Amino acid sequence: MQIIPLQSVASQTLTVTLNGQIVSLSIYAFNTPPTLVQVVDGSGNAVADGNGFPVTALQGNADPSLYVDITLNGALIVSGKLIAILQPLLTTAAYQGFSGELVFVDTENLGIQNSTQPLYAGLGSQYQLVYLAPSDL
């Protein structure tokens, strides 16, 4: 297991050698635009205004989500992957020759049920990127 050092910034690119593989990582925050949703009451029924029109509201993520692009020896193998705690980043990259796995861990909330979506302000401290070699898997 190897911890990859990250900075607590909204966008960063770094190159590391993992088990003899040259890997470049671009980690970036992107705020998903809000979407318009219909408001429902506690019973799941649509709420209407005084004129009978459906009531709508904007729903979105207040904090930007983190995404990653990964290259292996100069070839892009993962693009625009949403980063989530304890979710493997490279499950579909093994056929492209990548050996091992990358995963984010939340050092303050051990266990997926207690983890939060990672925020760039906690990168490198609360949220750490871990490389697992084949012998670790």
For each residue, the residues with C-beta under 8 A, 3 or more apart:
1: 130 131 132 133 136
2: 18 130 131 133
3: 128 129 130 131
4: 14 16 18 25 102 128 129 130 131
5: 14 124
6: 12 14 27 123 124 127 128 129
7: 12 123 124
8: 120 121 122 123 124 125
9: 12 120 123
10: 28 29 64 120
11: 26 27 28 29
12: 6 7 9 26 27 28 123
13: 24 25 26 27
14: 4 5 6 24 25
15: 22 23 24 25
16: 4 23 25 131
17: 20 21 22 23
18: 2 4 21 23 100 131 133
19: 99 100 131 133 134
20: 17
21: 17 18 72 73 98 99 100
22: 15 17 72 73 74
23: 15 16 17 18 70 71 72 98
24: 13 14 15 70 71 74
25: 4 13 14 15 16 68 69 70 129
26: 11 12 13 68 69 70
27: 6 11 12 13 66 67 68 83 120 123
28: 10 11 12 66 67 68
29: 10 11 64 65 66 67 120
30: 64 65 66 67
31: 60 61 63 64 65
32: 60 61 64 65
33: 60
34: 58 59 60
35: 58 59 60
36: 56 57 58 59
37: 56 57 58 59
38: 46 47 54 55 56
39: 46 47 54 55 56 57
40: 43 44 45 46 47
41: 44 45 47
42:
43: 40
44: 40 41
45: 40 41
46: 38 39 40 54 55
47: 38 39 40 41 54 55
48: 51 52 53 54 55
49: 52 53 54 55
50:
51: 48
52: 48 49
53: 48 49
54: 38 39 46 47 48 49
55: 38 39 46 47 48 49
56: 36 37 38 39
57: 36 37 39
58: 34 35 36 37
59: 34 35 36 37
60: 31 32 33 34 35
61: 31 32 64 65
62:
63: 31 117 119
64: 10 29 30 31 32 61 119 120
65: 29 30 31 32 61 82 83 117
66: 27 28 29 30 82 83 117 118 119 120 123
67: 27 28 29 30 80 81 82 83
68: 25 26 27 28 78 81 83 89
69: 25 26 76 78 79 80 81
70: 23 24 25 26 76 77 78 81 89 90 93 102
71: 23 24 74 75 76 77
72: 21 22 23 75 77 93 96 97 98
73: 21 22 97
74: 22 24 71
75: 71 72 96
76: 69 70 71 79
77: 70 71 72 90 93 96 98
78: 68 69 70 81 89 90 92 93
79: 69 76
80: 67 69
81: 67 68 69 70 78 89
82: 65 66 67
83: 27 65 66 67 68 87 89 104 118
84: 87 104 117 118
85: 104 105 106 109 112 115 116 117 118 127
86: 103 104 105 106 112 115
87: 83 84 103 104
88: 91 101 102 103
89: 68 70 78 81 83 101 102 103 104
90: 70 77 78 93 94 98 100 101 102
91: 88 94 101
92: 78 95
93: 70 72 77 78 90 96 98
94: 90 91 97 98 99
95: 92
96: 72 75 77 93
97: 72 73 94
98: 21 23 72 77 90 93 94
99: 19 21 94 133 134
100: 18 19 21 90 131 132 133 134 136 137
101: 88 89 90 91 131 132 137
102: 4 70 88 89 90 129 130 131 132
103: 86 87 88 89 129 130 132
104: 83 84 85 86 87 89 118 127 128 129 130
105: 85 86 110 127 128 130
106: 85 86 109 110 114 115 116 118 126 127
107: 110 125 126 127 128
108: 126
109: 85 106 114 115 116
110: 105 106 107 114
111: 114 115
112: 85 86 115
113:
114: 106 109 110 111
115: 85 86 106 109 111 112
116: 85 106 109 119
117: 63 65 66 84 85
118: 66 83 84 85 104 106 122 123 126 127
119: 63 64 66 116 122 123 127
120: 8 9 10 27 29 64 66 123
121: 8
122: 8 118 119 125 126 127
123: 6 7 8 9 12 27 66 118 119 120 127 129
124: 5 6 7 8 127 128
125: 8 107 122 128
126: 106 107 108 118 122
127: 6 85 104 105 106 107 118 119 122 123 124
128: 3 4 6 104 105 107 124 125
129: 3 4 6 25 102 103 104 123
130: 1 2 3 4 102 103 104 105
131: 1 2 3 4 16 18 19 100 101 102
132: 1 100 101 102 103 136 137
133: 1 2 18 19 99 100 136 137
134: 19 99 100 137
135:
136: 1 100 132 133
137: 100 101 132 133 134
